[in-house]
Amino acid sequence: MKKLLLIFSSLLFVFTINGQNVDKNLNEEPVIIQKYLGNGDRSNTSNTPGQRNEDMIAQVNELSKQLNQARLNGKTQLVRELEKQINALVGSKEVSPDFGPQATPLVESIIPNDGPNNIGISIITPGRMRATATTTQNTDGRIWVATTNYADGATDTLRIFYSDNGGLGWSYLTGFTYPTIVDFRTDDLDIEVLNDGTDWYIYITGGFDWFGAAFGFVARYKTDGTGFFYLNLPKSSDTDQYWARVVSDYPRHTSLAKVYIVATMDSVIDATTRMLNTRAFVIEDPYALTPTVLDRNNHPFANAYWFRFIAAPIEATLKMDVAYFDSLSSGDRIVTCSIFENTGELIDSEINITYSDNAMVTVPYLTQIVSLTYISHRPSMSFSGGNDQISGCITTTRNFNNMADTDARYMVTNDGGATWNQGYFDASLSITHIADVIGLRGVDGHFKFAWLNEGAPLPGFWYGGGSYLGGSFVTTPDIKMDGAGIFPDSTFGGRAGYRLTGSDSCFAVFVGPAGVTAYGVSGCSGPVTSVENDEIPVSYSLSQNYPNPFNPSTLIKYSVPENGFVRLSIYNLVGEEISVLVNETVDAGFYEVAFNAANLSSGTYFYRLQAGNTIQVKKMVLLR
């Protein structure tokens, strides 16, 4: 366990509220200008898209309802039988691993944090970066960060790191590389964690270039560094763009969870044009020794999950994201959002949104096109993913008046996407890079944002939040997070994350100047903690947990004035010991430990510190 020192965060960051926003009247309510079922055919707004097998789709939807209920009831055998029926009905195909370079696990020592750990900003790993991604375990607050490290003239490597103290210190888990030269694609990386009820698993997707062609991949590790799985995702022979994102339906489902992957790719038509489309893959057995990746690309007109009939310029790209939410009315729903970039056409200013209520088995039959008025870029989307939690958020950057003034903006929904509202979280006169969003898993309607504002009047790496409860979306003051004079590289922007550390949940990842070094930044308000500490407490003490009451996590702080054995335990009302948080010899210092009561019922509990000749007991309340 690491010593922790409380130091006021005013010494760390410039905590400036972004008050330089100019008055930019949106004049563009996010109107759904098309709601159609044609999956690519914009002229078809009927309920009978061309070439759809309606009888088959009706059978799939009925089986999907039975499957959803079986998953909720934990009937594993029935789940597997229904999945087989559905896959046979639609012809879902297992992805073959027999193409592209195959990754091999890294065998290397723990990588040290090479450099000073400034308060609130920490070095995750040095080196030149291609991309970063982050997520957080919803039970114990462990933060995960994946990085793709660039090697000039040699193969790139993917590495995985974790933090158990809110992003202040980092440990290296493992990673993988290739026996041939592979270049990971810039900003093309995503990460998801899920739990089967016993163990945590990490899924990672992304893209890379190999011999002039673009590939996508999915990889998996257990969080103890075992259970490695790797697969290259399908592609066309002439693909030179790939963009992959991943999500799961954990924590709504645990042992029967699924993993969903979407990928945008292209096919070159001629020297000046290309066709852009979306592909979808599902893993129904994500905890298996060798998971099966199913190809859901069964559109009758194209080898795609979703596409648009458009011959795009050779410079065009298609960026997208994927999210999951559970609704009492619709059951499990997978949502995607896409933006066409650099097409030179009006679709630059649209977000295309698809919904699937049958695990992406059939082509998405309900599609929205949302008018954005001005050119927008790189959508990021998140829902909370819990039980009947249907608030979602999409962030983009967009060019005001289609000029160089680029703003960070959001679109939010609290009805599962039936309606959307929008606004700015940074409308200053500047250039904004990559507006990212993450929803707090299992906490409906709460979102965190991260973006890079380049140029006057407020350059810096910014972090903010918002909640969509009670019918209105309320944003928190924006916080400037780039401390110690380290300014992020504009190529990468930053990735939004969160931490379960008291009431201060701020955490984000960015890449430093010239694309060198991945940094984690933590803490938005009040005191933050540091791994640097030379102060010795004068007495044994046990503080009141915070927050209290709590649900489901809380922090317990204590101090010991001398080296010795410490035991910190949790008891119920009848005096039964139900959890041991600390049971080891520690050095003199200040400590904090997280307690997660996700598996406990509401009520009063006690926590007991035994250290030296001291025994202290305090009460806490779990309120659900």
Secondary structure, DSSP 8 states (H G I E B T S, - for coil): ----EEEEGGGTS------------------EEEEESSSS-TT--SSS-TT--HHHHHHHHHHHHHHHHHHHTT-HHHHHHHHHHHHHHHT-EE----SS---EE---------S---TTEEEEEEEEEEEEEEEE-TTT--EEEEEEE--TTS--EEEEEEESSTTSS-EEEEEEE-SS--EEEEEEEEEEEEE-SS-EEEEEEEEEEETTEEEEEEEEEETTS---EEEEE---TT---EEEEEEE-TTTSSTT--EEEEEEEEEE-SSSEEEEEEEEEEES-TTSSS--EEE----SSSSSSEEEEEEEETT-EEEEEEEEEEETTTEEEEEEEEEEES-SSGGGGEEEEEEESSTT-S---EEEEEE-SS-EEEEEEEE--STT---EEEEEEEEGGGSS-EEEEEEEESSTTSS-EEEEEE-SSSEEEEEEEEE-TTSTTEEEEEEEEESSS--EEEEEEEEEETTEEEE---EE---TT----TTT-EEEEE--STT--EEEEEE-GGGEEEEEEE--SSEEEES------SS-EE---BSSSBSSEEEEEEEESSSEEEEEEEE-TTS-EEEEEEEEEE-SEEEEEEEE-TTS-SEEEEEEEEETTEEEEEEEEE--
